Structure formats: structure tokens, C-alpha cells
Amino acid sequence: VDEALHKIDDHLPAKAKQAINQAQYLVHKTAQHAWKLVDEARTKGLRGALHYATAEYKHLMVINSTKLWVKLNHNSAFHSVAEWVTPTAANWSGKYNNLINDMSGKGYIVFGYLPLIPVDEFGEAIKVAKAKEKEHLNDHKSDSSSDSD
């Protein structure tokens, strides 16, 4: 089996190897999160498991939505619409968060299970992503200008 896998590995294109490695990494990370979720449920009960799951989901959403936002923001049509929509979305998100906090504070247990929208985290993540992208573009400009020298 090892010999056959070695021969297959020698003939696989780089893209296929990369896809396999990414799939293995994804399976490994998913298993880690599943075990952590089970551990949270075992030690802290259903509420602890739900809090862990929502925190992980929020983290995943912040990362992926930030990447999407930065990519879409290069499109001028999206950029002009985003300038108009963003303040409205932030305002409504803040109102939603306030409602959830108020209702939870009044003792409505169901509202304690609803996730808050991480408005501040989205803003900070977008700033960081834009800075990284600007740095990346500056690196490419300096590389190309030094090549021409």
C-alpha cells in the first residue's frame, strides 16, 4: 500500500496534492472542534456547548465575511453601494444587539441563547485586512521597482 501511494503521489499534479492537504487539514480541524464541543457539553452542559459553538461560528463568520468584503470592495459598483448600506447595517445590528442584551437582562432566558452581531469585530477585522492588503500591494510594487533598477 505504501509503495502504491508513493507512486500515486509521484504522478499527482501539485493542485491535487494541495487539495488533498487542505482536505486533511479541514478534517483534522473539524475533529478537534467536535471533540472540544463534546468536552464542553460534558463539563458545562448544553448551555456551555451552545456558547462554544456560537463563539466558533462567530469567529468563522468574521474571518470569512472579512475576506469576502475586501474582495468585493475592489468592485466600484459594490463599493458605492457598500458606502450607503454599511452605516444602516451597523445601526440595525446595534439595535438588535441592544434588544438581545435588554431582553436577557430582564430575565427572558431564550434571548440569552441568541448570538450578538460582532459589529466591532467586523470593523476591526476589515481594518486589519485592508492594512495587510495594502502592505502586500506595497511589497509587490517595491519588488517590481527593484527588479527594473
GINOR-V240262 format. One record per residue. RES is the residue in one small letter. PSI is psi as a letter, one per 30 degrees, with the letter a starting at -180 (* if undefined). Layout:
res = <RES	RES>
psi = <PSI	PSI>
This chain:
res = <v	d	e	a	l	h	k	i	d	d	h	l	p	a	k	a	k	q	a	i	n	q	a	q	y	l	v	h	k	t	a	q	h	a	w	k	l	v	d	e	a	r	t	k	g	l	r	g	a	l	h	y	a	t	a	e	y	k	h	l	m	v	i	n	s	t	k	l	w	v	k	l	n	h	n	s	a	f	h	s	v	a	e	w	v	t	p	t	a	a	n	w	s	g	k	y	n	n	l	i	n	d	m	s	g	k	g	y	i	v	f	g	y	l	p	l	i	p	v	d	e	f	g	e	a	i	k	v	a	k	a	k	e	k	e	h	l	n	d	h	k	s	d	s	s	s	d	s	d>
psi = <e	e	e	e	e	e	e	e	e	f	f	k	l	e	e	e	e	e	e	e	e	e	e	e	e	e	e	e	e	e	e	e	e	e	e	e	e	e	e	e	e	e	e	f	a	e	e	e	e	e	e	e	e	e	e	e	e	e	e	e	e	e	e	e	e	e	e	e	e	e	e	f	f	f	k	e	e	e	e	e	e	e	f	e	e	e	e	e	e	e	e	e	e	e	e	e	e	e	e	e	e	e	e	e	f	f	g	j	e	e	f	f	f	k	k	l	k	i	e	e	e	e	e	e	e	e	e	e	e	e	e	e	e	e	e	e	e	e	e	e	e	e	e	e	e	f	e	f	*>
